[in-house]
Amino acid sequence: MSAIEISAAAAPQQDAASPAWRRFAASRWSLWGLLIVLVAAVLLTLVWLAGRYEASQVQTRLERDTADALTDLRSALTRNAQSLQALQSGRPTPASWTDDAAALLREHREWMRIEWRNAGLETIASAESPFRAPVFARLGRGNAQADVALACATARRVSGPAYSNSYFLPQQGGMGLQVMEVCVPQMAGGHATAYVVATYSLGEILANLVGPQLTRSKQAAFTEADGTRLALHGSVRRGSRIFTSQQLLDLPGNTMLLRMDSWRGAPDLFPNVLTALVTAMSIALVLVLVLLARDARRRLQAERDLGDALAFRKAMEDSLVTGLRARDLKGRITYVNPAFCQMLGFSAEELLGHSMPAPYWPPELAGEYQKRQEVRLSGVQTPPREGYESVFMRKDGSRLPVLIIEAPLINKDGVQTGWMSAFLDISEQRRIEELSRASQERLQATARLATVGEMASLLSHELNQPLAAISSYATGSINLLKRQALRAGGTLARVGGGRSASAVDVAEFDASGDIEVAMRRIAEQAERAGKVIKSVHDFVRRRDQEREPVTPQALLDAIMPLVSLQARKVGVPVQIRIEPGLPAVLCDRTMVEQVLLNLARNAMQAMDQARVRHPSLLIEVRRTSPGPAAPGGKDWLAFSVADVGPGIPAEIQQQLFTPFFTTKSEGMGLGLSLCRTVVEQHGGHLGFEPNLPQGTIFRFTLPAEPSGPGAH
């Protein structure tokens, strides 16, 4: 019986004895409340006692460590005093004494200076510590004479080592250190005959004479009786509470306090494992009933949430327009959503469990798809994140272009169990792209017709020259033929009258050579006129977009007749530079010719409108390295059209390639926009830059024809 059924069955009984039930429930909650208060009080008391015990243990260990450190200090100072006394053995000379003192200083970093003084406290010899600069270099040794005299007087009185009070000794750079003097007398017959005076650094005493195991997690310091800190070694972690221990270091002539601060802070809420376990068990006893009561409600709520989540997921999958398909590692279909079934016309039962070949594979592509899926399922090749295009077959046999985005299907343990694919129907997208392509071609044809219309006047002028030359050569040829006929008739008449014509006379009347030259000139001029008309016809004629390899020279030769028309009219010399050995470009010839012609015409019109005194136009083709617009490391060619015009103002540069934006009164504003579209369709990039010192360079890139064994 569920919790709901139990509650429903118990409801009538509760209603029947409502006052008694309420009193029982109130007394029960009162007992539970009292129990909780008692447990909480016991827990708090236990934690407080454990904390006090832990704090006392920490303080006891700190006191013991401080006593050990004080013992180490006293022992080390006694050994040092014995080492200083040993310097005076064997009647040393000042030189030998200095060498022995220097060796002793190298072994004891706590000494800054050692001196040998006579009975009058005059210095006989001295040695400085090799580990730092001379400590008395700034103020001199004379300022500490009173401390030395006091220490030696005490040493003479006690017939043993004596120490002076510590004092601060300034150093170079604004620094300083706390030092004290120790005086060891050399006794003979109850009188002091000489003294050995050593200068201690209190900081080095703490660093070198106290065991490192005692200061590893503590801070050691020398302080005076009033708490003034003299020297410090180590660092302490500041917390809510610091444990401190002090011990008196009583030396002959000097008394200091050794203070040690514990690195540990005050105990936490749970200072040991036992207290934590007791607390956890007590809390568990209090909460166990509450958890049991909540467990039933949570299970019911979880079941409701799971049902809602499954319903939401089902509704979301049913409303998707993207087809979803899951396959296991063997290629069997394990899941399809309604959108996938609707897309292909198959039911889910017809698709689930199917392996390769799938029923929606076109028969003519089944072999290719089979190989691709075998590579995919082997895990050798990872599908691209941006997806790939394919063609599926509907149940009625019609073909459907789709975009497939595939990714590994990972379970909750991070193990791949198959592949998850998403399918997008791109048939409408293909239809729109085809309409856009057709519209673009119509715009390009319109632009070409507009260009030819502007060139009509130039064509009439250009064609007059070859036609006039043809007419002149033809008229001259007719005159030569007539003249030759007349002279030939007169010669025959003279020959008939009994006179003979010489070879010179025959050559005089033979004009066949001149006529041949005239005929050749007529043919050349006719061919020239035909080329001009053919170039315009090829440019205007609308063709399908077909990529073919075309040499840069062939592209320029196709547009040069049209470029020369306008160049001769505005008086602009045209230069062509083509880098030797360039490969052919793979492009739509008519569209690229239109780009070159449009850029050249714009350059010449800009120089003509600005009335440049020395205009020039440079068309250059060279090889360029692969850039951002040249993926794959292929060879690319750069076409550039450079003029010496006024340049492009800054306010126009941002709108230069915007459709229908133009600075010409008769322009349509489509030229540069179409040029950029054409170049980008080929995978290249069209841009411009200043032509220093004057003018503008328009440059675009086109892919070169692939070469080598990998070319298709």
C-alpha positions, 0 to 999 in steps of 0.5 A, a space after each residue: 500500500 502506498 503512502 497516499 493510500 495509507 493517508 487516505 485510509 487513516 483520514 476517517 479515523 483521525 477525523 473521528 478522534 480529532 481532539 485526542 489525536 491533536 493532544 497526542 501529537 502535541 505531547 509527542 512533539 514536546 518529547 521530541 523537542 526535549 530530547 533534541 534540546 538534551 542531545 544538543 546540550 550534551 553535544 555542546 558540552 562534549 565539544 567544549 570539554 574536548 576543545 579545552 582538553 585539546 588546548 591544554 595538550 597544545 599548551 603542554 607541548 609548547 611548554 615542553 618545546 620551549 624548555 627544550 629550546 632553552 636547554 639547547 641554548 644554554 648548552 650551545 652557549 657553554 660550548 661556544 665559551 669553551 671554544 673561545 677559551 681554546 683560542 688562548 691555548 698554546 701562547 698564540 701570536 696575533 697572526 695565528 690567533 687571527 687565523 684560528 678566530 677566522 676558522 671559528 667564525 666560519 663554523 659559527 654564524 651566530 658570532 659577528 666578530 671576535 677580538 683578543 684584548 689585553 688586560 687594559 681592554 686594548 685590542 690585540 687582534 680581531 676577526 670579522 664574520 665572513 658571512 656579512 659585512 663588518 657590523 661595526 663599519 658604520 658606527 665604529 667599535 668605540 660606541 660599544 666599549 662601555 658594554 664590553 668593559 661591563 661584560 669583562 668586569 663581570 667576567 673578571 669577578 666571576 672568573 668565567 664567561 660573562 655577557 653584556 646587555 643587548 643593544 641595537 647596532 645600526 647597519 648600512 641601508 637603514 637596517 640593523 640587528 640586536 647584538 650582545 657581547 660575551 667576554 671570556 677571561 684568561 686567568 693566571 694566578 687569580 688575575 685576568 691577563 687577557 680577554 676574548 670578546 665575541 659579539 653575538 647576533 641574537 637573531 642568529 642565535 635563534 636561527 642556529 643554536 635552537 633545534 630546527 625541529 622546535 622552530 619548524 612550526 613555531 616562532 621563537 623570540 628573545 624579549 625583555 621583561 617588559 615584553 619588548 621584542 629583541 629578536 625574532 626567528 620563524 613566522 607564525 600563522 595569525 589566527 583567532 588564538 595563539 598559544 604562547 610559552 615563555 622561559 627565563 634565560 639567565 646568563 652571567 651579566 644578562 637576563 632575557 626571556 625566550 618566548 615561543 608562539 605555537 604555529 597551530 591555532 585554537 582547536 576547531 569545532 571537532 578537535 578529534 575523531 571521537 567527538 566527531 563520531 559521537 556528534 554524527 551518531 547523535 544527529 543521525 538518531 535525531 534525524 532518522 525518523 525525519 528522513 524516513 518521513 521525508 523519503 516517502 514524499 520524495 519518492 512520490 515527488 520523484 515519480 511525478 517529476 520523472 513522469 513530467 520529464 518523460 512527457 516533456 521530452 516526448 512532446 519536445 521530440 514530437 514537435 521537432 522539425 529536425 530528424 533524429 536518428 540513433 545507431 549502436 556501434 554495429 550500425 543498427 538503428 535504435 531510435 528515430 523521431 517522428 520528424 525523421 519518419 515524416 521526412 522520409 515517409 517510413 514508419 518507425 517500425 520499418 526503420 528500427 533494427 535496420 543496419 546497412 544498407 538502410 532502406 532510404 539509401 538511393 541504390 546508385 549511391 549505396 556502395 559509396 554510403 556503405 564505405 563511408 559508414 564502415 569508416 565511420 563505425 570503425 572510429 578512424 574518421 571523426 565526422 565534421 562538426 559543421 556537418 556534411 551534405 548527402 542525398 536520401 531516398 523517400 519511400 516513394 522513390 523521390 530524392 531528398 537533399 539533407 544536411 547530416 550532423 553526427 556526433 558520438 553517443 556517450 552514456 552516463 559512464 562516459 563510454 560511447 555506445 553508438 552515434 547520434 545524427 541530426 538531419 535537416 531537409 535542405 531542399 528548400 534551401 537548394 531551391 532558394 539558392 538556385 533562385 538567388 543564383 539565377 537572379 544574380 546571373 540576371 543582375 550580372 547580365 544587366 550590368 554587362 549590358 549597361 557596360 556595353 551601352 556605355 561603350 557603344 560610342 567608343 565602339 563606333 569611333 574604334 570601328 571607324 579606323 579599321 573600316 576607313 583603312 579597309 576602304 582606303 586599301 580597297 580603293 587603292 587596289 582598284 586604282 592600281 588594277 585599272 592603271 595596270 590594265 591601261 598600261 598593259 593595253 598600251 604595251 601590247 599595242 606597241 608590241 604589235 606595231 613592231 616594237 619590243 617591250 623590255 623587262 623594265 617596261 614589264 616590271 613598270 606595269 606589274 603592280 601585283 606586289 602592291 595589291 598583295 600588301 593592300 589585300 593583307 592590310 585589308 584582312 588585318 583591319 577586318 580581323 581587328 574589327 571582328 575581334 572588337 565586336 567578338 569581345 563585346 559579344 562574348 562579354 554580353 552573352 549570358 553563359 552558365 557558370 562553369 569553372 575551367 582553367 584559364 591562363 591569366 594572359 588569356 583573361 587579359 587578352 579577352 578584355 584588352 580590346 574593350 579596355 583599350 577603347 576607353 583608354 584611348 578615349 581618355 588618354 590613359 596608358 595601360 601597362 600589363 605585368 604578368 609574373 612568369 611561370 604562373 599556372 592557370 586559374 580555375 574560374 568562371 571565365 566570363 564572370 572574372 573578365 567582368 570583374 577585371 573590366 569593371 575595375 579597369 573602367 572604374 580606375 580610368 573614369 576616376 583619373 579622367 574625372 579628377 583630370 590627373 596630369 599624368 594618368 597611368 593604369 597598371 594591371 598586374 598578376 602574380 603568385 601569392 601565399 595562402 592567406 585567410 581566404 585561401 584554405 588548404 595551402 593551395 596556390 593562389 594568384 593575385 590580380 591587382 588594378 592600380 591607378 594614380 587617381 585621387 583615391 577613395 575618401 574615408 567616408 566612402 570606404 565603408 560603403 564602397 561595396 554596398 549594393 546600389 551605392 554609387 558616386 556616379 550620376 549615371 551608375 547603378 551601384 552594382 558593379 563593385 558589389 557584384 565583383 566582390 560576390 563573384 570573387 567570394 564565390 570562387 573562394 577569393 577575397 576582393 579588397 583595396 588599399 592606397 597606392 602610395 604616393 597617389 591613387 588606389 589599388 584594387 586586388 583580388 585572389 583566385 585559386 590556381 588550377 591544382 597540379 600533381 597526383 592529388 589533382 582531380 
